[in-house]
């Protein structure tokens, strides 16, 4: 078990399509997090930015971009990129600096101004890039992958389109209660079924949008938190950033082939299940200790998969857990109390940070109408392209 760091502040810029630059969203989130922490920008010893790759050159040096926008003050700086796991990687970098004694207070920021439509690779030939290959060789866009994954669950586990629709119904009801969510309207299963088919069997309301938005955290050493009079802060106990284990025999975005298991026994679990397992081991807790979870619901079917990968239920039992109401507010383990990507859409560098913001507010008891009673331990989970695992465990 590693040392803990305190979450002194959490802040967000609302998700939507605002037509402005990502720096503006990130600065707004950063200032909100600093205000929540009761600190000034000049109190920050380091800033870690989650990179916004599509936003042009400044996104490649997001840490310095946000530092400049907030006002040069000499802080240590770092920038990270791990696609959808960028935010968790930024949290990991910030925590390492704090535990190493390099800074008492670190600001973590991620923001995006996403393009319209589904994500796709930039121009140019990159035959060593698996993401480029699946687009150019297979024509397999993200929605295509989501549809294939949903079909696999239907074939292997017996999931139904009605099960997928109920994930959207649950998350939309929670997103309607979240002032930062882009979509704040409840939907019915009938509305999901009536929406346009995007990648059979998934419909428009089964798949998350691309969005603008920003999120930020102020992390500190436990000693600094105590000096500031914060006796019982939300604490980050673990950050998992694992990679797959050879042989990797389950197709996973963006890979279009698997390793052969002919000569080597497959690993005990899948890549996604290893993400949560590493976090549990580091934190010294298990799925039975969780009060809530924020997971990466790129599609409704993928949320069901995360239930199993987090150990909330057995393999193939994700839909059953949903049907029982266990993952809804008042259930045994509420999932995506924020409303999830179903309600927010993807603002890639910000979304893993936003998940930790939701845990922070829930563990403080500050989540308003979506508050989970007596929340004490929460986990986030997502993954970035090319084998970036991402999970954070926070507790109070």
C-alpha positions as CSV (number, residue, x, y, z in Angstrom):
1,X,0.0,0.0,0.0
2,X,1.3,3.4,-1.0
3,X,0.9,6.7,0.9
4,X,-2.2,8.7,0.6
5,X,-2.7,12.2,-0.8
6,X,-5.6,14.6,0.1
7,X,-8.1,16.0,-2.3
8,X,-8.5,19.6,-1.2
9,X,-10.4,20.9,-4.1
10,X,-12.5,19.7,-7.1
11,X,-13.9,21.9,-9.9
12,X,-15.5,21.6,-13.3
13,X,-16.6,23.5,-16.3
14,X,-20.0,22.3,-17.5
15,X,-20.0,19.9,-20.4
16,X,-21.7,20.9,-23.6
17,X,-20.8,22.4,-27.0
18,X,-19.7,25.9,-26.2
19,X,-17.7,26.8,-29.3
20,X,-14.7,28.1,-27.3
21,X,-11.1,26.9,-26.7
22,X,-10.2,24.1,-24.3
23,X,-7.9,26.5,-22.3
24,X,-10.9,28.5,-21.3
25,X,-12.7,25.5,-19.9
26,X,-9.6,24.2,-18.1
27,X,-8.9,27.6,-16.5
28,X,-12.5,27.8,-15.3
29,X,-12.3,24.3,-13.8
30,X,-8.9,25.1,-12.2
31,X,-10.2,28.3,-10.6
32,X,-13.2,26.4,-9.2
33,X,-11.0,23.7,-7.7
34,X,-8.7,26.3,-6.1
35,X,-11.7,28.2,-4.7
36,X,-13.0,24.9,-3.3
37,X,-9.7,24.2,-1.7
38,X,-9.5,27.7,-0.3
39,X,-6.2,28.3,-2.0
40,X,-4.7,30.8,-4.4
41,X,-2.9,29.8,-7.7
42,X,0.3,31.1,-6.2
43,X,0.0,28.5,-3.4
44,X,0.4,25.7,-6.0
45,X,3.9,24.1,-6.2
46,X,3.2,22.1,-9.4
47,X,0.7,21.7,-12.2
48,X,0.0,18.6,-14.2
49,X,-2.0,19.0,-17.4
50,X,-3.8,16.2,-19.3
51,X,-3.1,16.9,-22.9
52,X,-5.7,18.0,-25.4
53,X,-4.3,16.5,-28.6
54,X,-6.9,17.6,-31.1
55,X,-6.9,21.2,-29.9
56,X,-3.7,22.2,-31.7
57,X,-0.2,22.6,-30.6
58,X,-0.9,24.1,-27.1
59,X,-2.6,20.8,-26.2
60,X,0.6,18.9,-26.4
61,X,2.0,20.9,-23.5
62,X,-1.2,21.3,-21.5
63,X,0.6,21.8,-18.2
64,X,2.4,24.9,-19.3
65,X,-0.6,26.0,-21.4
66,X,-2.8,26.2,-18.2
67,X,0.1,27.6,-16.1
68,X,0.4,30.5,-18.6
69,X,-3.3,31.1,-18.7
70,X,-3.5,31.2,-14.9
71,X,-0.4,33.4,-14.8
72,X,3.3,32.4,-14.7
73,X,4.3,31.9,-11.1
74,X,7.2,29.4,-11.4
75,X,5.4,26.2,-10.6
76,X,6.8,22.9,-11.5
77,X,5.1,21.5,-14.6
78,X,4.2,18.2,-16.3
79,X,2.0,17.2,-19.2
80,X,0.7,13.7,-19.9
81,X,-1.2,11.9,-22.7
82,X,-2.9,8.6,-22.4
83,X,-6.1,9.2,-24.5
84,X,-9.1,8.6,-22.2
85,X,-6.8,7.6,-19.3
86,X,-5.0,11.0,-19.5
87,X,-6.7,12.3,-16.4
88,X,-5.8,9.3,-14.3
89,X,-2.2,9.5,-15.5
90,X,-2.2,13.2,-14.5
91,X,-3.5,12.2,-11.0
92,X,-0.8,9.6,-10.8
93,X,1.9,12.0,-11.7
94,X,0.7,14.6,-9.2
95,X,0.5,12.0,-6.4
96,X,4.0,10.8,-7.2
97,X,5.4,14.3,-6.9
98,X,3.6,14.8,-3.6
99,X,4.8,11.5,-2.1
100,X,8.3,12.2,-3.3
101,X,8.3,15.5,-1.5
102,X,8.7,17.6,-4.6
103,X,5.5,19.6,-4.0
104,X,3.0,20.1,-1.2
105,X,0.2,21.2,-3.5
106,X,-0.4,20.0,-7.1
107,X,-3.1,21.2,-9.5
108,X,-4.4,18.7,-12.0
109,X,-6.3,20.0,-15.0
110,X,-7.8,18.5,-18.2
111,X,-10.1,20.1,-20.8
112,X,-11.3,19.5,-24.3
113,X,-13.1,21.2,-27.2
114,X,-14.1,18.1,-29.0
115,X,-14.9,17.9,-32.8
116,X,-18.3,17.1,-34.0
117,X,-19.1,13.4,-34.7
118,X,-17.1,10.4,-33.6
119,X,-13.4,10.6,-32.9
120,X,-11.0,9.6,-35.8
121,X,-7.3,9.7,-36.3
122,X,-5.6,12.8,-37.8
123,X,-4.4,12.7,-41.4
124,X,-1.3,11.0,-42.6
125,X,-0.1,7.4,-42.9
126,X,0.8,5.7,-39.6
127,X,0.9,1.9,-40.2
128,X,2.4,1.3,-36.7
129,X,-0.6,3.0,-35.0
130,X,-3.4,0.4,-34.2
131,X,-6.0,3.2,-34.0
132,X,-5.1,4.3,-37.5
133,X,-5.1,0.7,-38.8
134,X,-8.6,-0.1,-37.6
135,X,-10.0,3.0,-39.3
136,X,-8.0,2.7,-42.6
137,X,-7.9,-1.1,-42.9
138,X,-11.2,-2.2,-41.3
139,X,-13.2,1.0,-41.4
140,X,-14.0,0.2,-37.7
141,X,-15.1,3.4,-36.1
142,X,-15.7,3.6,-32.4
143,X,-19.4,3.0,-32.8
144,X,-18.6,-0.1,-34.8
145,X,-16.5,-1.4,-32.0
146,X,-19.2,-0.6,-29.4
147,X,-21.8,-2.5,-31.6
148,X,-19.6,-5.5,-32.0
149,X,-19.0,-5.6,-28.2
150,X,-22.7,-5.4,-27.5
151,X,-23.3,-8.3,-30.0
152,X,-20.7,-10.3,-28.1
153,X,-22.4,-9.8,-24.8
154,X,-25.7,-10.8,-26.3
155,X,-24.2,-13.9,-27.8
156,X,-22.1,-15.0,-24.8
157,X,-24.2,-13.8,-21.8
158,X,-27.7,-13.3,-23.1
159,X,-27.9,-9.6,-22.7
160,X,-30.7,-7.8,-24.5
161,X,-31.2,-4.5,-26.1
162,X,-33.7,-3.8,-23.3
163,X,-30.9,-4.3,-20.8
164,X,-28.7,-1.8,-22.7
165,X,-31.6,0.7,-22.8
166,X,-32.0,0.5,-19.0
167,X,-28.4,1.6,-18.5
168,X,-29.2,4.8,-20.4
169,X,-32.4,5.3,-18.4
170,X,-30.5,5.0,-15.1
171,X,-27.7,7.3,-16.1
172,X,-30.0,9.9,-17.7
173,X,-32.0,10.1,-14.5
174,X,-28.8,10.9,-12.5
175,X,-27.5,13.3,-15.1
176,X,-30.7,15.2,-14.8
177,X,-29.7,16.0,-11.3
178,X,-26.1,17.1,-12.1
179,X,-25.6,20.8,-12.9
180,X,-22.3,20.0,-14.9
181,X,-23.9,17.4,-17.2
182,X,-24.5,18.2,-20.8
183,X,-27.7,16.2,-21.1
184,X,-30.1,16.9,-18.2
185,X,-33.2,15.2,-19.3
186,X,-34.6,11.9,-18.2
187,X,-35.3,9.4,-21.0
188,X,-37.5,6.3,-21.2
189,X,-36.6,2.9,-22.6
190,X,-39.1,3.6,-25.3
191,X,-37.2,6.7,-26.3
192,X,-33.9,4.8,-26.4
193,X,-35.6,2.2,-28.7
194,X,-37.0,4.9,-30.9
195,X,-33.7,6.6,-31.5
196,X,-31.7,6.0,-34.7
197,X,-29.7,2.9,-35.1
198,X,-26.0,3.8,-35.2
199,X,-24.2,0.4,-35.0
200,X,-26.6,-2.4,-34.6
201,X,-27.8,-3.3,-31.9
202,X,-26.9,0.1,-30.4
203,X,-28.9,3.2,-31.0
204,X,-28.1,6.8,-30.8
205,X,-29.0,7.0,-27.1
206,X,-26.9,4.0,-26.3
207,X,-23.6,5.8,-27.3
208,X,-22.0,8.8,-25.7
209,X,-21.5,12.0,-27.5
210,X,-18.3,14.1,-27.9
211,X,-18.3,17.2,-25.8
212,X,-16.5,20.3,-24.6
213,X,-15.7,20.5,-20.9
214,X,-13.1,20.7,-18.2
215,X,-12.2,19.3,-14.8
216,X,-9.6,20.0,-12.1
217,X,-8.4,18.7,-8.8
218,X,-6.2,20.3,-6.1
219,X,-4.2,17.5,-4.4
220,X,-1.9,17.9,-1.4
221,X,0.1,16.0,1.1
222,X,-1.7,14.9,4.2
223,X,0.6,17.1,6.3
224,X,-0.4,20.2,4.3
225,X,-4.1,19.3,4.6
226,X,-3.7,19.1,8.4
227,X,-1.9,22.4,8.5
228,X,-4.8,23.9,6.7
229,X,-7.2,22.6,9.3
230,X,-8.6,19.8,7.1
231,X,-8.6,16.9,9.5
232,X,-10.5,14.4,7.4
233,X,-10.1,15.1,3.7
234,X,-11.1,12.8,0.9
235,X,-8.0,10.7,0.3
236,X,-6.7,9.1,-2.9
237,X,-5.6,5.7,-1.7
238,X,-4.7,4.1,-5.1
239,X,-4.1,4.9,-8.7
240,X,-3.9,2.0,-11.2
241,X,-2.3,2.6,-14.6
242,X,-1.6,-1.0,-15.7
243,X,-1.0,-2.4,-19.2
244,X,-2.3,-5.7,-20.6
245,X,-0.6,-9.0,-19.9
246,X,0.7,-11.3,-22.6
247,X,-1.1,-13.1,-24.1
248,X,-4.0,-10.7,-24.5
249,X,-6.7,-12.9,-25.9
250,X,-9.7,-10.6,-25.8
251,X,-10.2,-8.0,-28.5
252,X,-10.0,-4.6,-27.1
253,X,-10.2,-1.1,-28.6
254,X,-8.3,-0.3,-30.8
255,X,-6.5,-3.6,-31.4
256,X,-7.8,-5.7,-34.3
257,X,-6.0,-9.0,-33.4
258,X,-5.1,-10.9,-30.2
259,X,-2.0,-12.6,-29.1
260,X,-1.8,-16.4,-29.6
261,X,-2.4,-18.5,-26.5
262,X,-1.1,-21.6,-28.3
263,X,2.3,-21.6,-26.5
264,X,1.5,-19.6,-23.4
265,X,-1.4,-20.0,-20.9
266,X,-3.7,-17.0,-20.9
267,X,-3.6,-14.6,-18.0
268,X,-6.0,-15.2,-15.1
269,X,-8.1,-12.3,-16.1
270,X,-8.7,-9.8,-18.8
271,X,-6.9,-6.4,-19.2
272,X,-9.9,-4.5,-17.9
273,X,-10.3,-6.7,-14.8
274,X,-6.6,-6.2,-14.1
275,X,-7.1,-2.4,-13.9
276,X,-9.4,-2.7,-10.9
277,X,-7.5,-5.6,-9.3
278,X,-4.3,-3.5,-9.2
279,X,-6.2,-0.7,-7.6
280,X,-7.8,-2.9,-5.0
281,X,-4.5,-4.5,-4.1
282,X,-2.8,-1.1,-3.7
283,X,-5.6,0.4,-1.6
284,X,-6.1,-2.7,0.6
285,X,-9.8,-2.9,-0.2
286,X,-12.1,-5.0,-2.3
287,X,-15.3,-4.6,-4.3
288,X,-17.3,-5.4,-1.2
289,X,-16.0,-2.2,0.4
290,X,-17.2,0.1,-2.3
291,X,-20.0,2.7,-1.8
292,X,-20.1,3.7,-5.4
293,X,-18.3,3.5,-8.7
294,X,-17.8,5.8,-11.7
295,X,-17.2,3.8,-14.9
296,X,-16.4,4.5,-18.5
297,X,-19.8,4.1,-20.3
298,X,-18.8,4.8,-23.8
299,X,-21.8,2.7,-24.6
300,X,-24.5,1.2,-22.5
301,X,-23.2,-2.3,-23.2
302,X,-19.7,-1.4,-22.0
303,X,-21.1,-0.2,-18.6
304,X,-22.4,-3.7,-18.0
305,X,-19.0,-5.1,-18.8
306,X,-17.4,-2.8,-16.2
307,X,-19.7,-4.2,-13.5
308,X,-18.0,-7.6,-14.1
309,X,-14.5,-6.1,-14.5
310,X,-14.7,-4.3,-11.2
311,X,-15.8,-7.5,-9.4
312,X,-19.3,-6.1,-8.6
313,X,-20.7,-9.4,-9.9
314,X,-19.6,-12.6,-11.6
315,X,-18.8,-12.9,-15.3
316,X,-21.9,-12.6,-17.4
317,X,-24.0,-11.3,-14.5
318,X,-23.8,-7.6,-15.3
319,X,-27.3,-7.4,-16.8
320,X,-28.7,-9.3,-13.8
321,X,-27.1,-6.8,-11.4
322,X,-28.7,-4.0,-13.3
323,X,-32.1,-5.6,-13.4
324,X,-32.0,-6.1,-9.6
325,X,-31.5,-2.3,-9.2
326,X,-28.2,-2.9,-7.4
327,X,-26.4,-0.2,-9.5
328,X,-29.1,2.5,-9.1
329,X,-29.3,5.0,-6.2
330,X,-30.4,3.0,-3.1
331,X,-28.9,-0.2,-4.5
332,X,-26.0,-2.2,-3.2
333,X,-23.4,-0.4,-5.4
334,X,-24.6,2.7,-7.3
335,X,-22.7,3.2,-10.6
336,X,-22.3,6.5,-12.4
337,X,-24.0,8.7,-9.9
338,X,-22.7,11.6,-12.0
339,X,-24.8,10.5,-14.9
340,X,-21.7,9.1,-16.6
341,X,-20.6,9.7,-20.2
342,X,-24.2,9.1,-21.2
343,X,-25.0,12.4,-19.6
344,X,-21.7,14.2,-20.2
345,X,-20.2,13.0,-23.4
346,X,-16.5,12.7,-23.9
347,X,-14.1,15.5,-23.2
348,X,-11.2,13.2,-23.3
349,X,-8.5,14.7,-21.1
350,X,-11.0,15.8,-18.5
351,X,-13.2,12.7,-18.0
352,X,-11.0,10.6,-15.7
353,X,-10.5,13.8,-13.6
354,X,-14.3,14.5,-13.6
355,X,-14.8,10.9,-12.3
356,X,-12.6,11.8,-9.2
357,X,-14.5,15.1,-8.8
358,X,-17.8,13.1,-8.5
359,X,-16.2,10.7,-5.9
360,X,-15.0,13.7,-4.0
361,X,-18.4,15.3,-3.8
362,X,-20.1,12.1,-2.9
363,X,-17.6,11.2,-0.2
364,X,-17.9,14.7,1.3
365,X,-21.7,14.4,1.2
366,X,-22.0,17.4,-1.2
367,X,-23.6,15.7,-4.2
368,X,-27.1,17.2,-3.7
369,X,-30.1,15.3,-5.0
370,X,-27.9,12.5,-6.3
371,X,-26.1,11.9,-3.0
372,X,-25.4,8.3,-2.0
373,X,-26.0,7.8,1.8
374,X,-22.9,7.3,3.9
375,X,-20.5,7.0,1.0
376,X,-17.1,6.1,2.2
377,X,-15.1,4.4,-0.6
378,X,-15.4,4.9,-4.3
379,X,-13.6,3.7,-7.5
380,X,-13.2,5.2,-10.9
381,X,-12.5,3.0,-14.0
382,X,-11.8,3.6,-17.6
383,X,-9.1,2.8,-20.2
384,X,-7.1,4.8,-22.7
385,X,-6.1,3.6,-26.2
386,X,-3.0,1.5,-26.7
387,X,-3.2,-0.3,-23.3
388,X,-3.5,2.5,-20.7
389,X,-5.3,1.2,-17.6
390,X,-7.0,3.8,-15.4
391,X,-8.6,3.5,-12.0
392,X,-8.6,5.6,-8.9
393,X,-9.7,4.7,-5.4
394,X,-10.8,7.5,-3.1
395,X,-12.0,7.2,0.5
396,X,-13.0,9.1,3.5
